[in-house]
């Protein structure tokens, strides 16, 4: 068992947090999802969770992103000692929604037609995800931190000091700005 995940309480028997899976419309125990994820990462896919295994192989299962989010958090995010529903962050839902599970993955793990229908229904086109991120303000244009150079000419000052490389560079910059 992954000691980090266990120490954070996600796999602990005391974890009674539940969530609604964004792929399969089920209320599931978070620790069960983490256990299935832990087994998958160890190369031992859960024999009764073909749809989950296919989603994990494609990166569509939110468990990996939940573990990453919990690593960065100062306290366990998906942990509750009392039965409680936890919600996934919008970033996780958007990242999971746009991933397409290939037919190769579906065939490899032997998904049922019902599981395939749920997986396909849970896929959001990438352009739809980009629209929602723009609306939320997550995608912003970078702000320029460049300031204009002073107008004075440093070539004579550099030449007086004897630093010819600085003098040639300053003269080249001055010539470029003049044209």
N, C-alpha and C positions, 0 to 999 in steps of 0.2 A: 504494500500500500504506500502511496506517495506520502512521505512524512509531512511535506509542506501542506498539502491539501488536508491531511488529517489534522494537523495542528491548527489550521485556520477554522476548524470545526465543520467543514463542508461534508466530510464523510463520517463525522462522529454520529453515534446512535442518538445523541441528544438533539441533533438537527431535525426539527420538525417543519422546516420551511417547505412550502409548496409553491408551484408556479404553473402557469398555463403554457404548455409547449407551443412555440410559434409555428412549428411544422405540423405536428399531429395535435388536433384539438382535444387535448387531454390535460387534466390536472394531475401533475406528477410530483412526487417527492424530489426535492432538489438533490438530496444525498444519493438517491437512486440514479439520477442522471450522472452525477459525478462518479459514482461507482462504475457505471457502464463506460463512461469516458476513460476512467483510469484503466479498466481492463483493455479497452481498445488501444490505448497508448502503449500498453505493455505487449501488444501483439496477440491478445486473446479476445477476439470479438465475442460479445454476448450471443449465445446461440438462439435466444428467443427474441432478439431485438434487431431483425434484419434491416428494417427501415432506419433505425438509429445508427446502425453500423454504416450503412450507405451514406447517410448524411454526414457522419463523422469523417468518412474517407474523403468526401467532397468538400468538407469545411463548412457545411450548412448547419450542423448541430451547434447550438449556442453554448454548450458546456465549455468548450475551449476558450471562448471569449469571456465567459463568466469567470473562469479560473484566472485569466490574464487581468481582468478588472479587479478581482479580489487581491491579486498580488500587489497592485498599486495602492489599494485602499488601506488606510491605517487600521481598520478593524474589519472583521468578516462582513461581507455585504450580503451574502446569500445564506444566512444562518439565523435561526430562531429557535429558542428553547420551548416555545409554545406553538401550537398549530397556527400558522399565519401564511397568507399568500404574499409572495414577493413579486415585484414587477421587474422585468428586464428593462435596461436603459434603451432609449431611442436609438443610440448608436449601434447597439447589438442587434436590435430588430432590423435596422436598415442594412447592416452588413450581412446578416443571415438571409434576409429576404431576396437579395439580388443574386445569390449563388444558385447555379443550376446543377443539379445532380445528373451526371451522365448516365446513359442507358447501360454503359459498361459497369458502373458501380452498382446500379440496380440489379443487373443480372448476376454480378459477382456475389452479392449477398443474398440473392433469392427473395427479393421483396414481393409481397403480394400485390394484386392489382389495386386493392384498397389503399395500401401504403403508397404506391406510386401516385395515385390520385391525390392524396394529401400532400405529397412532396411537390407535385406540379402546381397545386393550388397555392402553396406557400411561397411560390417564386414571384417576385415583383420585378418587372422590367427595370433595367439599370437607369434608363432616362427618367422614370418615375421617382426613383430614389434620389437622383440628382436634384429634381425639382423640390422635393421636400427639404433637402439639406439647404438649398438656397433660401427657401422661405424661412427656415429656422435661423438663418444667419451663420450656419456652420462653415459655409464656403465664403470666404471674403478675399477681396483683392489685396495683394501684399502692399504694404505702405512703403513708399520710397524713403530711404534715410539718407540719400545723397544730398549734399549741399553744393552749391555752385562754387567753383574755385575763385579766388580773388583775382581781380583784373590786372594787378601789377605784374611786371615782368621780372622773374628771378634769374634770368640768364646772365646779366652783367654781375650780379652779386655772387653767383656761383663761379663765374670765371675769375673774379677777384680773389676768391679763396684758393684757387688752384685746383678745384675739383672739376676736371674736364667732363667727367661722365655726367655730373649734375648739370653742368652748363649746356651740354649737348641735349640732354633730356628736356630741360627747361625751354631751350630754343625750339625744339621739335614740337613741344606742347603749344608754345606761343604761335608757331607757324600754322598748326592745325586749327587753333581757335580763330586765327585771322582769316582763314579761308572758308 
